[in-house]
Amino acid sequence: GSCFAHVQQAPEDPILGITVAFNKDPSPVKVNLGVGAYRTEDGKPLLLNVVRQAELHLVSDESRNKEYLGITGIVHFNKLSAQLILGSDSPAIAENRVVTAQCLSGTGSLRVGGEFLGRHYSGQKIIYVPSPTWGNHLKIFPLAGLEARTYRYYDPRTKGLDYEGMLEDLRAAPNGSILLLHACAHNPTGVDPSQEQWEGIRRVVREEKQFLPFFDCAYQGFASGSLDNDAWAVRRFVGDGGEVFVAQSYAKNMGLYAERVGALSIIVKEPAVATRVESQLKLVIRPMYSTPPTHGASIVTLILSSKKWFEEWKEELKAMADRIRSMRHELFNALKERQTPGNWEHILNQIGMFTFTGLSKEQVEYMRREDHIYMTLDGRISMAGLNSRTVPQVADAIHRAVV
Ligand code: PMP
């Protein structure tokens, strides 16, 4: 018999599993609002023009080869990524207090950061993540040797931030814990703290609890359409001189999902510490995957280092953010027209790729069964998956599900 006969059938990943079910559905009117990937008005994946240009440049450049990169990836990519998130005038960068490693998109950056903390963090090896959060956080950090606990974040009554609950939970957490924060466009709720609330959180982190903030930045530019606005909270925390971890992903903002391009930056207080941290970071990465891949990071490096392409990218990024925002208005108006019971203002107020609709599991299942509309069981819908054709269809279905 097989040595693996005892292996149990594992459940499908809750998010990726939706696409599996969607693909099996033969209905011609089916709509997938489950995936966290941008779609055009025609419902198609988007390859940014600037990415296409950079790729054409790469393949026609005969001086290029496929030699191994160093353990932390492309040096120039790392510098540009740190500048993108921290600001090109960041004192932390100028003072050589930033260590950056090219990693496998956001997920890989979180994992490498988690592994480093599991080995070297001198505070509490406990990471507090918001409730709810992107489901993978709860899997990544325990595997890296950190205990994961949650803090209150979303208030289902207001469909906004439970700011008081959040601060209460943070104050009750052990001093020196690690605090995971979504830099912008919180997934799955689309609810972000205001600047004033960020400031309150920062004071608890720095002045009351000596937490280590770990920012997950998967949507820079996607929330507001502006790269700088969406980096506001990260820059504020780095700007006070304290230590910060930040995981960046180019999956959404450059549409490089499958290329797995991201970066982990560790901002410390002294350049000498940064040098030693970098040396240990290499020891974390080397036995995991040795060195990162070159193609996607080369694309990003070209775009970030060319003034012309950088400007083009910002335009394409803003167009994606604008289309998502216009879908918020269309869906909100469609529900208003139908006089669908309930207050749907949160569709307008939440930001980023997702709306946390407040639909119950039963309503979600009803919409899947009756209307072939797919979303996660927590009622999260991808606004990027909507278009002018599907908005009326989705609004009709939501209306039937709630009445
Ligand atoms: N963090 C959050 C909050 C996310 O939503 C995602 C993507 N769904 C990621 C990290 C990681 O994505 P990737 O590994 O594709 O960059």
Residues whose N, C-alpha, C, O or C-beta is under 5 A from the ligand:
A	BS01	PMP	G36 L104 S105 G106 T107 G108 W134 N187 D216 A218 S249 A251 Y257
